[in-house]
Amino acid sequence: MRGVLGWGTYVPHRRLDRTTIRPVAGGGGGKGTRAVASYDEDTTTMAVAAARAALRTLEVRPRSLWLATTTPTYLDKTNATAVHAALRLDRDVAAYDAAGSSRSTLAAVSAALDARTPVLVVGSDLRVGLPGGAEEATAGDAAAAVLFGDDADGPVLAEVIARASLTEEFLDRWRVPGDPASRTWEERFGETRYLPLALEALKTALGAAAVDVRDVDALVIAGLHERACASLAKKSGVAAERIADRLTTAIGNPGAAQPLLLLASALESARPGAVVVLLSLADGVDALVLRATDAISDRAGADTVARQVAAGAPVSYGRYLAWRGLLPVEPPRRPEPARPSASAAGRNADWKFGLTGAAGVLADQEGTVTTFTIDKLAYSPSPPVVFAVVDFDDGARLPVELTDVDTDDVAIGMRVEMTFRRLFTADGIANYFWKARPL
């Protein structure tokens, strides 16, 4: 039996109210909110957050790691190695990128299902649209991680009982390297290509699983073509109340992260024996049929997608544009930081990426703010900087920057946890380290 051993998700703290877009940009916007990665987040840091959540309650460790994204921090350099280091995985655990298109996520999942060892697949995306455009409002930022393995590795929470994949070449959306946003063809064209492919993949996968469409308990539809996904929901033959919420009103469409994020959300409410079908529309269609096992009832103590969706704090449209580099703003009147040293980072990798030292592993501990200062002079892409002294529960003390917090909300006694973030970027090098954020 091979299937899902565990999962973890990450929805960024900030939310952009879509109604604030039109008054500034003159177009776009809409109802609801979209999740926004902070200025110190990228697809690598979000992947670390989701992967840590997936592994937090599990004893089994992955033997390989895949990071799927359409917006990697680096080209030429493997991004998954930073995730590997932050998770403190052994050197003999391979780490790979699957990048370029939103279909990369299901490619990594396929590799994980064909493997004979536990494999951690992480989908992480930071989606950008041009100001005032439709994609700016409908997109979102998020990450999700799923650990696949056999029942010999640990309790399988949902067995993959069938899968199908169909590929077809047609021009639906594209983004030239270096461009900030995607371009799309006329929506009706994509719908006419995706819909028959999706219906065929669904029929094939259900047939292989010997499951009638009426017995599907949750149909998860992922894909960047919203019109095709909506049409598929209506024509799939699955009852409307069993179509999983795509969460587009609350967090938007997070691209490569969406298939695993929506699958995790569906599994969180699945009962033993429930049949969950994932259909991912991207340059073809990939289908997975899963059946929840009795072990899914024992999964407890994990953060849920629903809780993360309900949480969060607002971010202004102007600040969002500045974070994405779409609104040039005056930089801090301080010398820009120097390029991080590769040799120094290599010598201190355990501390820099794993936050391990003489006091042990601090990355997994919680702590309390004992004092803090709000610095309006220090260099920061999003001033002011909030520095705090944190006393960890095991007695260690660390001066550290706070993130995901408004200055008016900082208080002595605040409980915090550690989060992997990007301090700054200089000469194209992302300087990663750890910050603290409120629990």
Beta strands, then each sheet from edge to edge (+ up, - down):
strand 1: 2-10
strand 2: 14-17
strand 3: 33-36
strand 4: 64-69
strand 5: 94-99
strand 6: 119-126
strand 7: 141-150
strand 8: 158-167
strand 9: 173-174
strand 10: 183-184
strand 11: 218-223
strand 12: 275-281
strand 13: 284-292
strand 14: 313-314
strand 15: 356-357
strand 16: 360-361
strand 17: 366-375
strand 18: 385-392
strand 19: 397-401
strand 20: 415-426
strand 21: 429-438
sheet 1: 5+ 4+ 6+ 7- 1+ 8- 13+ 12- 11-
sheet 2: 3+ 2- 14-
sheet 3: 9+ 10-
sheet 4: 15+ 16-
sheet 5: 19+ 18- 17+ 20- 21+
end
